[in-house]
Amino acid sequence: MPSDARAKSAASGDLLEQVMDVLRRYVSSTTASSAVVMARRRTSSASERLDRAQLREILPSIDRSLRLFMADPKRVDECIKALEVLSCSKAEGGPSSTIVAVKVEQDVVRVRNEARELAVALGFSLTGRTRLATAVSELARNIVQYAGEGEIELKAVIPSGLEVTARDRGPGILNLDEIMTGNYRSKLGMGLGLRGVKQLADAFEVNTGAGKGTTVTFVLRVQ
Amino acid sequence: MSYGAAIEEGSAGSLMVVERTLIVQLNPALTDSAVRRLRDVVGSTLEAQQLRALVINMASVDMMDSYLTRCIRDLAVSARLMGVPTIVCGVQPAVADTLVEMGMDLGDVRTTLNLDSALRLVKQSRRARS
């Protein structure tokens, strides 16, 4: 789909168009519209516009149609997950975010994989997914190593990308300026972790202070 | 050709010795402690088996963050200090892209595109020395 059309559908927030965008990444345009038309006929959601509740209702039917046309069940799951993300966007207060508790180092791997899956659903390229997983890994490791425990929230920002927030109640980062200018080397990493996340991100913010804990938020656009 | 034992459950990878070259095949989904264990095992294997080269194959590793990057670099540098030349191979394009974007690299560690070219390089430099 041409980028101006994509931009238009994003701007008008037309859910149906967004659904079609996702479907067209997996099947032909014709298959995509027939799957949607059939599903809507079955659930008699015939009004012009599609809302998120209706989308949730027609998902099982779309799922069945996709399985007829797509050979790889994994790809179907991926596509349905992307549609699920659309069906519970923040705009309607739905549960669009996932919160992963981070305490032990296995959690670092877990949250990294969670982020990667969500990125697939949102249509990130391999490079985009790798950047995201790397940035999430840095923040998760910082929590485990410096704060002991915390959480990472992964929030889909439809249709543009993913917002990641890492929160902890640890000791806070006392030498933030030094770290961000790249003059600092920690014993555990290269002293480049947090700064690296900033370089990877499209938007980046740190809130920290002695004894206040640390909150790092970054946004990665679909790329 | 002799195979070393895989390094335990939740392992960092597997070891293999071919023509006195230790090949370390890293797994995806590495935890920090798996990487630490790997460093210990590699160091002692190099010494115990009197090996001549170390090749670290990153082909299945789908992300390298600052910690893993530093560990790999440290591993290569300490092997070199032991007199064992080290080559890192098979870094995926998306992983390389991310490292560059974050401002990290492997320093002056030798790298090659894949395992084949790494082993060729080992042979060449061996011939050059003899």
Interface residues (C-beta under 8 A of the other chain):
Chain A: E105 Q106 V108 V109 R112 N113 L126 T127 R129 T130 R131 A133 T134 S137 E138 R141 G182 L188 G189 M190 G191 L192 G193 R195 G196 V197 Q199 L200
Chain B: A29 L30 T31 D32 S33 D62 M63 M64 D65 S66 Y67 T69 R70 Q92 P93 A94 V95 D97 T98 E101 M102 G103 M104
